[in-house]
């Protein structure tokens, strides 16, 4: 049982890190001057990345809370 919880926590942490990395990269790309069309697409990507970060953190908190 403990191994399963540790695996779930590790996957949740990895999901958070991955989402944060995508968000960071998207913001860096937005700082470059690529044109209006690409900037609009990047804004959409940033919004979805922010949602994924929030969802991943919530899931991690939920898993971590049930472990205690």
PyMOL Python script that loads the backbone (N, CA, C, O; Angstrom):
from pymol import cmd

cmd.read_pdbstr("""\
ATOM      1  N   UNK A   1       0.820  -1.195   0.000  1.00  0.00           N
ATOM      2  CA  UNK A   1       0.000   0.000   0.000  1.00  0.00           C
ATOM      3  C   UNK A   1       0.866   1.260   0.000  1.00  0.00           C
ATOM      4  O   UNK A   1       0.586   2.213  -0.727  1.00  0.00           O
ATOM      5  N   UNK A   2       1.917   1.257   0.821  1.00  0.00           N
ATOM      6  CA  UNK A   2       2.793   2.428   0.894  1.00  0.00           C
ATOM      7  C   UNK A   2       3.518   2.649  -0.435  1.00  0.00           C
ATOM      8  O   UNK A   2       3.731   3.787  -0.855  1.00  0.00           O
ATOM      9  N   UNK A   3       3.896   1.540  -1.094  1.00  0.00           N
ATOM     10  CA  UNK A   3       4.579   1.675  -2.386  1.00  0.00           C
ATOM     11  C   UNK A   3       3.667   2.311  -3.426  1.00  0.00           C
ATOM     12  O   UNK A   3       4.114   3.112  -4.247  1.00  0.00           O
ATOM     13  N   UNK A   4       2.394   1.951  -3.387  1.00  0.00           N
ATOM     14  CA  UNK A   4       1.437   2.517  -4.330  1.00  0.00           C
ATOM     15  C   UNK A   4       1.271   4.020  -4.092  1.00  0.00           C
ATOM     16  O   UNK A   4       1.223   4.801  -5.042  1.00  0.00           O
ATOM     17  N   UNK A   5       1.183   4.417  -2.829  1.00  0.00           N
ATOM     18  CA  UNK A   5       1.072   5.845  -2.512  1.00  0.00           C
ATOM     19  C   UNK A   5       2.324   6.610  -2.934  1.00  0.00           C
ATOM     20  O   UNK A   5       2.238   7.718  -3.462  1.00  0.00           O
ATOM     21  N   UNK A   6       3.489   6.004  -2.694  1.00  0.00           N
ATOM     22  CA  UNK A   6       4.738   6.658  -3.100  1.00  0.00           C
ATOM     23  C   UNK A   6       4.805   6.824  -4.614  1.00  0.00           C
ATOM     24  O   UNK A   6       5.274   7.846  -5.116  1.00  0.00           O
ATOM     25  N   UNK A   7       4.332   5.813  -5.335  1.00  0.00           N
ATOM     26  CA  UNK A   7       4.308   5.892  -6.788  1.00  0.00           C
ATOM     27  C   UNK A   7       3.356   6.990  -7.256  1.00  0.00           C
ATOM     28  O   UNK A   7       3.688   7.760  -8.158  1.00  0.00           O
ATOM     29  N   UNK A   8       2.183   7.061  -6.651  1.00  0.00           N
ATOM     30  CA  UNK A   8       1.215   8.101  -7.012  1.00  0.00           C
ATOM     31  C   UNK A   8       1.759   9.494  -6.701  1.00  0.00           C
ATOM     32  O   UNK A   8       1.580  10.424  -7.488  1.00  0.00           O
ATOM     33  N   UNK A   9       2.420   9.635  -5.559  1.00  0.00           N
ATOM     34  CA  UNK A   9       3.021  10.932  -5.207  1.00  0.00           C
ATOM     35  C   UNK A   9       4.116  11.319  -6.195  1.00  0.00           C
ATOM     36  O   UNK A   9       4.207  12.476  -6.605  1.00  0.00           O
ATOM     37  N   UNK A  10       4.942  10.358  -6.572  1.00  0.00           N
ATOM     38  CA  UNK A  10       6.016  10.635  -7.525  1.00  0.00           C
ATOM     39  C   UNK A  10       5.447  11.057  -8.876  1.00  0.00           C
ATOM     40  O   UNK A  10       5.947  11.994  -9.497  1.00  0.00           O
ATOM     41  N   UNK A  11       4.411  10.370  -9.327  1.00  0.00           N
ATOM     42  CA  UNK A  11       3.788  10.727 -10.602  1.00  0.00           C
ATOM     43  C   UNK A  11       3.147  12.107 -10.528  1.00  0.00           C
ATOM     44  O   UNK A  11       3.216  12.877 -11.486  1.00  0.00           O
ATOM     45  N   UNK A  12       2.526  12.422  -9.400  1.00  0.00           N
ATOM     46  CA  UNK A  12       1.889  13.733  -9.238  1.00  0.00           C
ATOM     47  C   UNK A  12       2.941  14.840  -9.206  1.00  0.00           C
ATOM     48  O   UNK A  12       2.742  15.901  -9.798  1.00  0.00           O
ATOM     49  N   UNK A  13       4.051  14.599  -8.522  1.00  0.00           N
ATOM     50  CA  UNK A  13       5.130  15.594  -8.486  1.00  0.00           C
ATOM     51  C   UNK A  13       5.702  15.818  -9.883  1.00  0.00           C
ATOM     52  O   UNK A  13       5.984  16.947 -10.284  1.00  0.00           O
ATOM     53  N   UNK A  14       5.864  14.722 -10.611  1.00  0.00           N
ATOM     54  CA  UNK A  14       6.380  14.815 -11.973  1.00  0.00           C
ATOM     55  C   UNK A  14       5.413  15.593 -12.867  1.00  0.00           C
ATOM     56  O   UNK A  14       5.840  16.383 -13.709  1.00  0.00           O
ATOM     57  N   UNK A  15       4.127  15.371 -12.683  1.00  0.00           N
ATOM     58  CA  UNK A  15       3.108  16.081 -13.459  1.00  0.00           C
ATOM     59  C   UNK A  15       3.175  17.585 -13.179  1.00  0.00           C
ATOM     60  O   UNK A  15       3.058  18.397 -14.097  1.00  0.00           O
ATOM     61  N   UNK A  16       3.365  17.951 -11.908  1.00  0.00           N
ATOM     62  CA  UNK A  16       3.481  19.370 -11.541  1.00  0.00           C
ATOM     63  C   UNK A  16       4.723  19.980 -12.187  1.00  0.00           C
ATOM     64  O   UNK A  16       4.650  21.056 -12.780  1.00  0.00           O
ATOM     65  N   UNK A  17       5.847  19.306 -12.074  1.00  0.00           N
ATOM     66  CA  UNK A  17       7.098  19.836 -12.637  1.00  0.00           C
ATOM     67  C   UNK A  17       6.996  19.999 -14.149  1.00  0.00           C
ATOM     68  O   UNK A  17       7.447  21.000 -14.707  1.00  0.00           O
ATOM     69  N   UNK A  18       6.394  19.000 -14.812  1.00  0.00           N
ATOM     70  CA  UNK A  18       6.246  19.062 -16.260  1.00  0.00           C
ATOM     71  C   UNK A  18       5.359  20.239 -16.673  1.00  0.00           C
ATOM     72  O   UNK A  18       5.673  20.960 -17.620  1.00  0.00           O
ATOM     73  N   UNK A  19       4.263  20.422 -15.962  1.00  0.00           N
ATOM     74  CA  UNK A  19       3.345  21.521 -16.277  1.00  0.00           C
ATOM     75  C   UNK A  19       4.016  22.869 -16.036  1.00  0.00           C
ATOM     76  O   UNK A  19       3.846  23.798 -16.826  1.00  0.00           O
ATOM     77  N   UNK A  20       4.777  22.980 -14.950  1.00  0.00           N
ATOM     78  CA  UNK A  20       5.487  24.230 -14.669  1.00  0.00           C
ATOM     79  C   UNK A  20       6.540  24.520 -15.735  1.00  0.00           C
ATOM     80  O   UNK A  20       6.739  25.673 -16.118  1.00  0.00           O
ATOM     81  N   UNK A  21       7.210  23.477 -16.211  1.00  0.00           N
ATOM     82  CA  UNK A  21       8.229  23.651 -17.242  1.00  0.00           C
ATOM     83  C   UNK A  21       7.607  24.120 -18.558  1.00  0.00           C
ATOM     84  O   UNK A  21       8.150  25.005 -19.220  1.00  0.00           O
ATOM     85  N   UNK A  22       6.477  23.533 -18.937  1.00  0.00           N
ATOM     86  CA  UNK A  22       5.788  23.959 -20.158  1.00  0.00           C
ATOM     87  C   UNK A  22       5.356  25.415 -20.033  1.00  0.00           C
ATOM     88  O   UNK A  22       5.484  26.190 -20.981  1.00  0.00           O
ATOM     89  N   UNK A  23       4.848  25.783 -18.870  1.00  0.00           N
ATOM     90  CA  UNK A  23       4.428  27.167 -18.643  1.00  0.00           C
ATOM     91  C   UNK A  23       5.617  28.122 -18.761  1.00  0.00           C
ATOM     92  O   UNK A  23       5.510  29.174 -19.391  1.00  0.00           O
ATOM     93  N   UNK A  24       6.734  27.761 -18.162  1.00  0.00           N
ATOM     94  CA  UNK A  24       7.931  28.605 -18.214  1.00  0.00           C
ATOM     95  C   UNK A  24       8.423  28.764 -19.651  1.00  0.00           C
ATOM     96  O   UNK A  24       8.744  29.872 -20.082  1.00  0.00           O
ATOM     97  N   UNK A  25       8.480  27.659 -20.389  1.00  0.00           N
ATOM     98  CA  UNK A  25       8.947  27.719 -21.780  1.00  0.00           C
ATOM     99  C   UNK A  25       8.014  28.560 -22.643  1.00  0.00           C
ATOM    100  O   UNK A  25       8.465  29.322 -23.499  1.00  0.00           O
ATOM    101  N   UNK A  26       6.725  28.418 -22.414  1.00  0.00           N
ATOM    102  CA  UNK A  26       5.750  29.191 -23.194  1.00  0.00           C
ATOM    103  C   UNK A  26       5.902  30.684 -22.936  1.00  0.00           C
ATOM    104  O   UNK A  26       5.829  31.492 -23.862  1.00  0.00           O
ATOM    105  N   UNK A  27       6.112  31.044 -21.678  1.00  0.00           N
ATOM    106  CA  UNK A  27       6.306  32.463 -21.351  1.00  0.00           C
ATOM    107  C   UNK A  27       7.588  33.005 -21.974  1.00  0.00           C
ATOM    108  O   UNK A  27       7.627  34.150 -22.425  1.00  0.00           O
ATOM    109  N   UNK A  28       8.640  32.178 -21.997  1.00  0.00           N
ATOM    110  CA  UNK A  28       9.890  32.606 -22.631  1.00  0.00           C
ATOM    111  C   UNK A  28       9.697  32.813 -24.129  1.00  0.00           C
ATOM    112  O   UNK A  28      10.226  33.766 -24.701  1.00  0.00           O
ATOM    113  N   UNK A  29       8.939  31.922 -24.760  1.00  0.00           N
ATOM    114  CA  UNK A  29       8.673  32.056 -26.191  1.00  0.00           C
ATOM    115  C   UNK A  29       7.839  33.298 -26.476  1.00  0.00           C
ATOM    116  O   UNK A  29       8.008  33.936 -27.515  1.00  0.00           O
ATOM    117  N   UNK A  30       6.937  33.644 -25.557  1.00  0.00           N
ATOM    118  CA  UNK A  30       6.103  34.826 -25.737  1.00  0.00           C
ATOM    119  C   UNK A  30       6.940  36.103 -25.699  1.00  0.00           C
ATOM    120  O   UNK A  30       6.611  37.089 -26.359  1.00  0.00           O
ATOM    121  N   UNK A  31       8.026  36.079 -24.921  1.00  0.00           N
ATOM    122  CA  UNK A  31       8.910  37.243 -24.833  1.00  0.00           C
ATOM    123  C   UNK A  31       9.654  37.507 -26.144  1.00  0.00           C
ATOM    124  O   UNK A  31      10.055  38.638 -26.417  1.00  0.00           O
ATOM    125  N   UNK A  32       9.838  36.455 -26.955  1.00  0.00           N
ATOM    126  CA  UNK A  32      10.477  36.636 -28.259  1.00  0.00           C
ATOM    127  C   UNK A  32       9.467  37.289 -29.206  1.00  0.00           C
ATOM    128  O   UNK A  32       8.259  37.119 -29.041  1.00  0.00           O
ATOM    129  N   UNK A  33       9.949  38.011 -30.166  1.00  0.00           N
ATOM    130  CA  UNK A  33       9.059  38.682 -31.119  1.00  0.00           C
ATOM    131  C   UNK A  33       8.819  37.757 -32.309  1.00  0.00           C
ATOM    132  O   UNK A  33       9.610  37.728 -33.251  1.00  0.00           O
ATOM    133  N   UNK A  34       7.714  36.997 -32.258  1.00  0.00           N
ATOM    134  CA  UNK A  34       7.440  35.998 -33.291  1.00  0.00           C
ATOM    135  C   UNK A  34       6.275  36.370 -34.192  1.00  0.00           C
ATOM    136  O   UNK A  34       6.058  35.711 -35.209  1.00  0.00           O
ATOM    137  N   UNK A  35       5.540  37.380 -33.859  1.00  0.00           N
ATOM    138  CA  UNK A  35       4.383  37.757 -34.657  1.00  0.00           C
ATOM    139  C   UNK A  35       3.089  37.561 -33.894  1.00  0.00           C
ATOM    140  O   UNK A  35       3.038  36.848 -32.892  1.00  0.00           O
ATOM    141  N   UNK A  36       2.047  38.207 -34.388  1.00  0.00           N
ATOM    142  CA  UNK A  36       0.766  38.227 -33.686  1.00  0.00           C
ATOM    143  C   UNK A  36       0.124  36.845 -33.628  1.00  0.00           C
ATOM    144  O   UNK A  36      -0.360  36.429 -32.575  1.00  0.00           O
ATOM    145  N   UNK A  37       0.117  36.136 -34.747  1.00  0.00           N
ATOM    146  CA  UNK A  37      -0.529  34.820 -34.789  1.00  0.00           C
ATOM    147  C   UNK A  37       0.080  33.844 -33.809  1.00  0.00           C
ATOM    148  O   UNK A  37      -0.633  33.114 -33.120  1.00  0.00           O
ATOM    149  N   UNK A  38       1.387  33.831 -33.748  1.00  0.00           N
ATOM    150  CA  UNK A  38       2.074  32.925 -32.827  1.00  0.00           C
ATOM    151  C   UNK A  38       1.844  33.364 -31.389  1.00  0.00           C
ATOM    152  O   UNK A  38       1.679  32.520 -30.509  1.00  0.00           O
ATOM    153  N   UNK A  39       1.831  34.673 -31.133  1.00  0.00           N
ATOM    154  CA  UNK A  39       1.585  35.166 -29.779  1.00  0.00           C
ATOM    155  C   UNK A  39       0.194  34.783 -29.283  1.00  0.00           C
ATOM    156  O   UNK A  39       0.024  34.450 -28.111  1.00  0.00           O
ATOM    157  N   UNK A  40      -0.798  34.828 -30.164  1.00  0.00           N
ATOM    158  CA  UNK A  40      -2.151  34.420 -29.771  1.00  0.00           C
ATOM    159  C   UNK A  40      -2.163  32.941 -29.406  1.00  0.00           C
ATOM    160  O   UNK A  40      -2.772  32.546 -28.412  1.00  0.00           O
ATOM    161  N   UNK A  41      -1.488  32.125 -30.215  1.00  0.00           N
ATOM    162  CA  UNK A  41      -1.408  30.694 -29.921  1.00  0.00           C
ATOM    163  C   UNK A  41      -0.671  30.454 -28.604  1.00  0.00           C
ATOM    164  O   UNK A  41      -1.056  29.581 -27.826  1.00  0.00           O
ATOM    165  N   UNK A  42       0.379  31.220 -28.358  1.00  0.00           N
ATOM    166  CA  UNK A  42       1.131  31.072 -27.113  1.00  0.00           C
ATOM    167  C   UNK A  42       0.293  31.478 -25.908  1.00  0.00           C
ATOM    168  O   UNK A  42       0.388  30.849 -24.854  1.00  0.00           O
ATOM    169  N   UNK A  43      -0.520  32.512 -26.042  1.00  0.00           N
ATOM    170  CA  UNK A  43      -1.396  32.924 -24.940  1.00  0.00           C
ATOM    171  C   UNK A  43      -2.363  31.799 -24.587  1.00  0.00           C
ATOM    172  O   UNK A  43      -2.620  31.536 -23.412  1.00  0.00           O
ATOM    173  N   UNK A  44      -2.890  31.147 -25.603  1.00  0.00           N
ATOM    174  CA  UNK A  44      -3.782  30.012 -25.371  1.00  0.00           C
ATOM    175  C   UNK A  44      -3.029  28.878 -24.684  1.00  0.00           C
ATOM    176  O   UNK A  44      -3.544  28.242 -23.764  1.00  0.00           O
ATOM    177  N   UNK A  45      -1.809  28.636 -25.141  1.00  0.00           N
ATOM    178  CA  UNK A  45      -0.986  27.583 -24.541  1.00  0.00           C
ATOM    179  C   UNK A  45      -0.655  27.911 -23.083  1.00  0.00           C
ATOM    180  O   UNK A  45      -0.644  27.021 -22.232  1.00  0.00           O
ATOM    181  N   UNK A  46      -0.390  29.176 -22.799  1.00  0.00           N
ATOM    182  CA  UNK A  46      -0.083  29.596 -21.432  1.00  0.00           C
ATOM    183  C   UNK A  46      -1.297  29.408 -20.527  1.00  0.00           C
ATOM    184  O   UNK A  46      -1.166  28.932 -19.400  1.00  0.00           O
ATOM    185  N   UNK A  47      -2.484  29.782 -21.021  1.00  0.00           N
ATOM    186  CA  UNK A  47      -3.700  29.591 -20.221  1.00  0.00           C
ATOM    187  C   UNK A  47      -3.921  28.116 -19.890  1.00  0.00           C
ATOM    188  O   UNK A  47      -4.237  27.772 -18.752  1.00  0.00           O
ATOM    189  N   UNK A  48      -3.755  27.257 -20.879  1.00  0.00           N
ATOM    190  CA  UNK A  48      -3.969  25.831 -20.622  1.00  0.00           C
ATOM    191  C   UNK A  48      -2.873  25.272 -19.716  1.00  0.00           C
ATOM    192  O   UNK A  48      -3.140  24.390 -18.900  1.00  0.00           O
ATOM    193  N   UNK A  49      -1.649  25.772 -19.850  1.00  0.00           N
ATOM    194  CA  UNK A  49      -0.564  25.323 -18.977  1.00  0.00           C
ATOM    195  C   UNK A  49      -0.819  25.748 -17.536  1.00  0.00           C
ATOM    196  O   UNK A  49      -0.546  24.989 -16.605  1.00  0.00           O
ATOM    197  N   UNK A  50      -1.343  26.959 -17.347  1.00  0.00           N
ATOM    198  CA  UNK A  50      -1.674  27.414 -15.992  1.00  0.00           C
ATOM    199  C   UNK A  50      -2.740  26.516 -15.370  1.00  0.00           C
ATOM    200  O   UNK A  50      -2.668  26.175 -14.189  1.00  0.00           O
ATOM    201  N   UNK A  51      -3.733  26.138 -16.182  1.00  0.00           N
ATOM    202  CA  UNK A  51      -4.774  25.233 -15.679  1.00  0.00           C
ATOM    203  C   UNK A  51      -4.185  23.886 -15.289  1.00  0.00           C
ATOM    204  O   UNK A  51      -4.549  23.314 -14.261  1.00  0.00           O
ATOM    205  N   UNK A  52      -3.264  23.377 -16.122  1.00  0.00           N
ATOM    206  CA  UNK A  52      -2.644  22.085 -15.814  1.00  0.00           C
ATOM    207  C   UNK A  52      -1.813  22.159 -14.540  1.00  0.00           C
ATOM    208  O   UNK A  52      -1.796  21.209 -13.758  1.00  0.00           O
ATOM    209  N   UNK A  53      -1.122  23.280 -14.320  1.00  0.00           N
ATOM    210  CA  UNK A  53      -0.339  23.450 -13.092  1.00  0.00           C
ATOM    211  C   UNK A  53      -1.264  23.433 -11.880  1.00  0.00           C
ATOM    212  O   UNK A  53      -0.986  22.752 -10.893  1.00  0.00           O
ATOM    213  N   UNK A  54      -2.356  24.174 -11.953  1.00  0.00           N
ATOM    214  CA  UNK A  54      -3.309  24.224 -10.835  1.00  0.00           C
ATOM    215  C   UNK A  54      -3.901  22.843 -10.577  1.00  0.00           C
ATOM    216  O   UNK A  54      -3.986  22.404  -9.430  1.00  0.00           O
ATOM    217  N   UNK A  55      -4.309  22.160 -11.644  1.00  0.00           N
ATOM    218  CA  UNK A  55      -4.888  20.823 -11.491  1.00  0.00           C
ATOM    219  C   UNK A  55      -3.882  19.832 -10.920  1.00  0.00           C
ATOM    220  O   UNK A  55      -4.216  19.023 -10.055  1.00  0.00           O
ATOM    221  N   UNK A  56      -2.646  19.903 -11.409  1.00  0.00           N
ATOM    222  CA  UNK A  56      -1.618  18.979 -10.930  1.00  0.00           C
ATOM    223  C   UNK A  56      -1.291  19.234  -9.461  1.00  0.00           C
ATOM    224  O   UNK A  56      -1.110  18.291  -8.690  1.00  0.00           O
ATOM    225  N   UNK A  57      -1.216  20.504  -9.075  1.00  0.00           N
ATOM    226  CA  UNK A  57      -0.949  20.821  -7.665  1.00  0.00           C
ATOM    227  C   UNK A  57      -2.103  20.370  -6.770  1.00  0.00           C
ATOM    228  O   UNK A  57      -1.883  19.874  -5.665  1.00  0.00           O
ATOM    229  N   UNK A  58      -3.328  20.544  -7.252  1.00  0.00           N
ATOM    230  CA  UNK A  58      -4.492  20.112  -6.471  1.00  0.00           C
ATOM    231  C   UNK A  58      -4.480  18.604  -6.290  1.00  0.00           C
ATOM    232  O   UNK A  58      -4.772  18.095  -5.208  1.00  0.00           O
ATOM    233  N   UNK A  59      -4.142  17.903  -7.349  1.00  0.00           N
ATOM    234  CA  UNK A  59      -4.090  16.438  -7.259  1.00  0.00           C
ATOM    235  C   UNK A  59      -2.990  15.994  -6.296  1.00  0.00           C
ATOM    236  O   UNK A  59      -3.187  15.077  -5.499  1.00  0.00           O
ATOM    237  N   UNK A  60      -1.833  16.649  -6.375  1.00  0.00           N
ATOM    238  CA  UNK A  60      -0.732  16.320  -5.470  1.00  0.00           C
ATOM    239  C   UNK A  60      -1.137  16.580  -4.028  1.00  0.00           C
ATOM    240  O   UNK A  60      -0.859  15.763  -3.149  1.00  0.00           O
ATOM    241  N   UNK A  61      -1.786  17.697  -3.778  1.00  0.00           N
ATOM    242  CA  UNK A  61      -2.244  18.022  -2.427  1.00  0.00           C
ATOM    243  C   UNK A  61      -3.251  16.995  -1.936  1.00  0.00           C
ATOM    244  O   UNK A  61      -3.213  16.587  -0.775  1.00  0.00           O
ATOM    245  N   UNK A  62      -4.138  16.584  -2.805  1.00  0.00           N
ATOM    246  CA  UNK A  62      -5.152  15.594  -2.442  1.00  0.00           C
ATOM    247  C   UNK A  62      -4.504  14.257  -2.091  1.00  0.00           C
ATOM    248  O   UNK A  62      -4.877  13.627  -1.101  1.00  0.00           O
ATOM    249  N   UNK A  63      -3.542  13.826  -2.893  1.00  0.00           N
ATOM    250  CA  UNK A  63      -2.852  12.561  -2.618  1.00  0.00           C
ATOM    251  C   UNK A  63      -2.053  12.676  -1.339  1.00  0.00           C
ATOM    252  O   UNK A  63      -2.078  11.770  -0.507  1.00  0.00           O
ATOM    253  N   UNK A  64      -1.337  13.790  -1.172  1.00  0.00           N
ATOM    254  CA  UNK A  64      -0.514  13.997   0.014  1.00  0.00           C
ATOM    255  C   UNK A  64      -1.376  14.056   1.268  1.00  0.00           C
ATOM    256  O   UNK A  64      -0.979  13.554   2.320  1.00  0.00           O
ATOM    257  N   UNK A  65      -2.554  14.666   1.164  1.00  0.00           N
ATOM    258  CA  UNK A  65      -3.446  14.776   2.315  1.00  0.00           C
ATOM    259  C   UNK A  65      -3.982  13.410   2.733  1.00  0.00           C
ATOM    260  O   UNK A  65      -4.107  13.140   3.928  1.00  0.00           O
ATOM    261  N   UNK A  66      -4.300  12.546   1.773  1.00  0.00           N
ATOM    262  CA  UNK A  66      -4.836  11.224   2.106  1.00  0.00           C
ATOM    263  C   UNK A  66      -3.777  10.325   2.706  1.00  0.00           C
ATOM    264  O   UNK A  66      -4.106   9.360   3.396  1.00  0.00           O
ATOM    265  N   UNK A  67      -2.507  10.622   2.456  1.00  0.00           N
ATOM    266  CA  UNK A  67      -1.430   9.796   2.990  1.00  0.00           C
ATOM    267  C   UNK A  67      -1.267   9.997   4.492  1.00  0.00           C
ATOM    268  O   UNK A  67      -0.841   9.082   5.198  1.00  0.00           O
ATOM    269  N   UNK A  68      -1.598  11.167   4.977  1.00  0.00           N
ATOM    270  CA  UNK A  68      -1.392  11.475   6.401  1.00  0.00           C
ATOM    271  C   UNK A  68      -2.361  10.796   7.281  1.00  0.00           C
ATOM    272  O   UNK A  68      -2.310  10.960   8.500  1.00  0.00           O
TER     273      UNK A  68
END
""", "prot")
cmd.dss("prot")
cmd.show_as("cartoon", "prot")
cmd.util.cbc("prot")
cmd.orient("prot")
